[in-house]
Amino acid sequence: MSGYSLLSGVRILEVAQLAPASVGGHLADLGAEVIKVESGPLGDPVRVGGSRAVGAPDGPAFMHLRWNRGKRSVSLDLRSPRGRRAFLDLARSCDAVIEGMRGGYLDWLGVGYERLRQVNPSIVLCTVSGMGSDGPYRTLGTGGPVFDAYAGLRTVNTPDEPPTEGMAGSTTPAIAMYALGAYGAMGVLAALRKAAATGAGAHIEVAGIDIAAAWMPDLIDAELNRDRSIPRPTWLPDGRLPDWPRLEAYRTKDGEAILFGSHVEKFWRNFLVAVGRADLVEVDLTTVDEGASARAELVWRALTEIFAERTRAQWVELFLEHEIAGGPVNSITDMLADPHFTARENTYRVEYDGVGELEFLVSPVRVAGEKFAPDLPPRLAADTVEVLREIAGYDDARIAALGSPERSG
């Protein structure tokens, strides 16, 4: 069972591994029936990716449990004529196909968009890759950190000694790799809307490097138009606002941190009244002149002392009481225990055979009146026989001719 009911009746055929599988994951979370085509003894490598294994040393990975939850798994060898025929027979009654390998994989197999259109004119094909389907790097093998590094989104260190933490030159999580699924799902839904209205399918594409580049449009667009834009006079030469101390992080009494977000004048005045520092309202934090930096530093030093007087929790309470913008700086452990996080019922529980009860994050999409509670990901090839019978109309003899589906965790 997938998560919500919003996409009930939508059927997706997925040929995707690793991060591209998250496109189908988002659609399954919203209620689509997602049929995942896998092959070989291991299937999607994300099943066993990551540093933590659930239940046993060869147990499933958390990315697999997130990205493949609520799907159905079918074992097909798309390199064989019979496997490709079965793939097309399934696509005949699907609304969309997700191609999440290197660009052009389905074309190489002879079951790309033009062939899919022959069996289903309204089919939507979403091609998901790292480098895209054109350009000199289109065949370059990549991964999540590469997307961000390519676009200047990832700060990469090259130390002289072996690093003791992190990978791929940084301890920062990859961004585009995780955003890939959301952009892909958005594109699929838009194309499905058009197909429903016109009867014509579409071939859409999302690439990890493009998503990384689009993640910071203000920086990219500013560079593209450097000769057609000028520095805004109300900003400091270093790219900060003159009132930057009002939008800064500060250490609290308990050694934690709070992010002060009172750039808006109302919030700033509310704060100064609440802490009894009305004198700071007289400090000019709007004019950009030779004294701007000194004035900002003066306020920053005052705020550093003020925020050290209360704990993080006390500051959050004061912010709420006096209508002041800001919020706590949390670690992951802190967030899971945060009263706001727990009050929003951000997790759900599901039983896993041989392991017990597991707890996972819900979808960030909320649907009024519905509870998010998807099934665990399918075991490899677990749905092959059922799917081929129900959707492709195959009998036992034709299923047997495809070969025995492998089964594993």
Sequence and secondary structure as in RCSB ss.txt:
>XXXX:A:sequence
MSGYSLLSGVRILEVAQLAPASVGGHLADLGAEVIKVESGPLGDPVRVGGSRAVGAPDGPAFMHLRWNRGKRSVS
LDLRSPRGRRAFLDLARSCDAVIEGMRGGYLDWLGVGYERLRQVNPSIVLCTVSGMGSDGPYRTLGTGGPVFDAY
AGLRTVNTPDEPPTEGMAGSTTPAIAMYALGAYGAMGVLAALRKAAATGAGAHIEVAGIDIAAAWMPDLIDAELN
RDRSIPRPTWLPDGRLPDWPRLEAYRTKDGEAILFGSHVEKFWRNFLVAVGRADLVEVDLTTVDEGASARAELVW
RALTEIFAERTRAQWVELFLEHEIAGGPVNSITDMLADPHFTARENTYRVEYDGVGELEFLVSPVRVAGEKFAPD
LPPRLAADTVEVLREIAGYDDARIAALGSPERSG
>XXXX:A:secstr
  S STTTT EEEEEE STTHHHHHHHHHTT EEEEEE TTT SGGGG SS  SSSTT   HHHHHHTTT EEEE
  TTSHHHHHHHHHHHTT SEEEEESSTTHHHHHT SHHHHHHH TT EEEEEESS SSSTTTT    HHHHHHH
TT S     SS  SS BTTBSS  SHHHHHHHHHHHHHHHHHHHHHHHS  EEEEEEHHHHHHHTSHHHHHHHHT
GGG    TTS TTS  TTGGGEEEEE TTS EEEEE  SHHHHHHHHHHHT GGGGGS  S  STTHHHHHHHHH
HHHHHHHTTS HHHHHHHHHHHT  EEEE  HHHHHH HHHHHTT EEEEEETTTEEEEEE  S   TT      
    BTTTHHHHHHHTT   HHHHHHT     B 
